[in-house]
């Protein structure tokens, strides 16, 4: 998962970054609330961890601006100095989902994050996700094609999961660049096209496997499920006949919609 952290203290930011990455997530650090807000205009995250005391905005101001500016409800954890009930009440009232007090313990942070991610994205914490011949193992960050594990980098796995979660939907270059290259990447970056090309080759995203990955000129990419009848395939040789379970495109409609590019 993609997690953004805002903290103006380098030592604290480093601690949070290490804790989050050790849990297998991708962490993006910011030293001010305004930096995060600028990035959120074009890139999406699955969870935000915010320091309550920042040089440019108060914790409550930042939480309200995030809630008012995003079309979807990204989960938020905020961190305060000391056990101050008024700060906790104000933060939760502004729209945060959870609260931690300093000193933050790595085990508690990891547990709070995992609990919040499970509640917000229950389908991503399942042991397996099936899309025809493709099987995702989110907890292990593995992807299998017809039962064989395909070696993928972390970013390739995130890109594949993002595409399958959004079947039939055009994903902008800007949004995909935020996932593959990172916040601040140019939408003209050839790195995105390279990652997509490698993923198409590794997963053999072709009609005979039930899916087609298309490039939409200057806009982005779209992954479509191909109907078996449209292919003229022999039903006896289809994935369904062999016992594979196809994930319905309706799964994508239940996903959190990221900010439009």
N, C-alpha and C positions, 0 to 999 in steps of 0.2 A: 504494500500500500504506500501511497505518497503522502508524507506527513510534513507539514510546515511548522517550524518553531520560531517564535519571536522572543528574543532576550538580548538586552544590550550589554550584559556582562559576558566577556569572552569565556571565562572558566565555566560558567553555568551553561552557556550555549554549547560548549564542547561536551559537557557531561550529558546533556539532553540528546545531543547528536549521537554519542556513543551508545547510549541506552537504546535509542530507537533503532539504530542500524543493527545492533546485536540481536534485536527481535526479528530481523529479516525485512525490515521496512526501508524505504528510501526516504532520507531526511533532507529537507531544504531549510537552511538557517537564514534568519533575517535579524537585523539589529534595531529596527524601528518599525512601528506600526504602519507608517506611511509606505515604507518599502513593500510590506506585505500587501497592502491595499492596491498598490500599483500593479503588482504581479497578479493579483486575483482578477484583474480586468481581462486577462488573456489566458490564464492557466488555472487549472483546478487541482485541489488536493482532497484527500480522503479524510483528513483529520488535522485540526489546528491545535497547537499547544502554545499558549500565550502567557507571557509574564505580565503581572498585574501593573507593575510600575515601569513605565517606559519614558524616554526623554521627550517624546513628541505627543503622545496621547495617553490618557488614562486607560486602564483596562476596560472599564465600562464603555467609554467612548469607542474604543476599537471594536468591541463585541457588537455594539449597536450598528456601527458602520458596516460591519461584515454582514449582519443579519438584514440590513436594509438594502445592501448592494448586490447580494447574491440571489439568483433565482431559485437556488436549492438550499437545503439546510445541511450544511457541512457540520459535523460534530466539533465541539470546542471544549477543551480543557484549559482552565486558567490556573496560574500559580501565584499565591500571595506569600508575603513575608510575615510569618507569625500567624497564629490562630485568631484572625480577626473576623468575628461573626458578621460585622457590618459589610466588610468587603465581600465575603462569601455570598451574603444575601443580595448585594448589589449586582455581583457578577452573574449569578444565576437568574436574577430578575431581568438582566439585560439580554439574556438569551443563551448563556453558556450551558453546557450539559453536565460538567463535572468540575471539581475543584480539588487542588492539592495545596498543602502548606509546606513551606521550606522549614528545615532541609528536606529536599525531595529524596526519597529512597528509590533506587533503580527498580527494585522488585515491585514496589507499589505502583510506580508509574507504568511499568509494563502491564501489570494486571488491570489497571484502570483503562489503559488504551485498548487492550484486547476485549474487555467487557463492552466498551463503548462501540468498538468496531463490529462486534458480534450483533449488537442491537441494531446498529444502523445499516449494516450490510449482511444480513443473515445468510443470503445465498452465497457469499464469498467465503464464509467460514465452514461451508459444507465440506465433507471429505472428498467429494467428487462432483464435477460438473460435466455433463455429457452434451456434446454437439455432434451428432452423427458418429463418424469414426474418430472424432477428437475427444479426448478425456482430459480435463484439467484436474490437477490435485493441488488446490490453492495452498493448503497448509505446508506442503512440501515444495511448492513452487515448481512443479513438474507438469509436463504436458506429454500425453501419450497419443500416438496415432496407430490405430488398430492394435492396441496393447503394447506397443514398443515405445519406450521413452525416447523423446527427441531432445538432444542436448541444446539448451537455449541459454543465452545470457540473461541476466536479470531484466534488462531493458527489453529484450526480445519477448520474454515471458509477459511482461506488463503490456507490451504492444499487442500481443496475441489475445490476451484476456480482454483488453479494451475493445478490440475489433469484434470478438465474439459476443461480448456483452451488448454490443450495439448493432446487431445484425440488421441490415437493410437501411441503416442510417449513415448519411454522409458525415464523416468526421473531418473537421477543418485541419489544414496543415498547421495552423497555429496551435490548436489543441493537441495534435499528435506530437508536434515538436516539444511541447511542454512535458509530455510523457517520455519521449525517447531521448531528446537532447538535454532538456532541462529548462527551467524558467529563464527568460531572456534570450533564448535562441531565435535566430532569424527564421522566418517562415520559408525563406528561399534556401535554407540549409540543405545541402546534398546529403547530409548525414541521415536525415529522415528517409530519403529515397533509398539509401543504401540499406538501412535497417529493414525497410519494407520488402525490398528485393530479396534479401537474405531470408526473411521470414517466409515469403511466398515459396522460395525454393526448398527450405527445410521442411515446411509443412505440406508442400505440394498442394497449395490452395488452388485447385483446378476443378472444373465441373465434374470430372469423374469421381472426385471425392466428396461431392455434394456442396461445395462452396466455391465462390468466385470472388477474388479480390481485385477491385477495379480502381484505377487512378482517374480522378475527375480533374481535368486540366485546370491548374492554378487554384484549385479549391481544396482538394484533399483526397481521401480514400474512402471506399465503401466496401464492406464485406457482405455478400448476399448468399443466402441459402438457395441452392438450385433444386427445383422440384424434380423428383425422379422421373415423372412422366415427360417433363420437358426434355430430358436427356435421351429418352427412348431406351432406358436401361431395362435389362432383364430383371424382373422382381426377385427371382431366385438368387441373384448375385448382389442384391442391394444390402447396405449395412443393416437395414431393419430386419431382413430375412436371416441375418447371421446373429441376431439377438442384440445388436447395438441399439441404444436408446438415444433418439435425437432430442436435443433441447429445443423447445419451441421458441420462435422468435419473440413470443410474448414476454420472455424473460427480460429482454432488453427494455421493454416498456416499463418494467418495474424498477429500473435502475435510476439512480440519481442523475439528473440531467446537468452536465457541466456548464459553466458560463459560455455563452456563445462567443465564437471568435469574431 
